[in-house]
Amino acid sequence: MRVLIVEDERQLLDHLTSQLIDHGYAVEKASSTRGWSFTVYEEAWKYGFPQEYEHFVTCVLRDQQPA
């Protein structure tokens, strides 16, 4: 059994229509826009977002051009 908790009718309608309609492209890892899609373990780290932010802040603090 699955329980769906929604805040209002609009959220319920969005959920129900997303389950019925395949919207095409979601993200590169998802085979469909229907149902659940799962994140990759430490996805942000693997994409390099924290490293990019660290590099940016270091460049700003040291008044350097990004490499």
Residue, then its C-alpha position, 0 to 999 in steps of 0.5 A: m500500500r502507498v500513501l500519498i500526502v498532498e498539501d492541496e488539490r493542485q499538488l494532487l492533480d499534478h501527481l495524478t497527471s504525472q503518473l498518467i502522462d509520459h512527458g518525454y525527457a526528464v534527465e539523462k538517467a531516467s528512462s521515463t518521466r512516470g513513477w520514481s526516479f532515483t538519484v545517484y549516490e553523492e551525485a553533487w560530488k560526482y558532478g563536481f559542484p562542491q569542487e567548482y564552488e571551492h575553486f570559485v571562492t578561492c579565486v575570489l579570495r585570492d583575486q585570481q582568474p579561474a583556470 
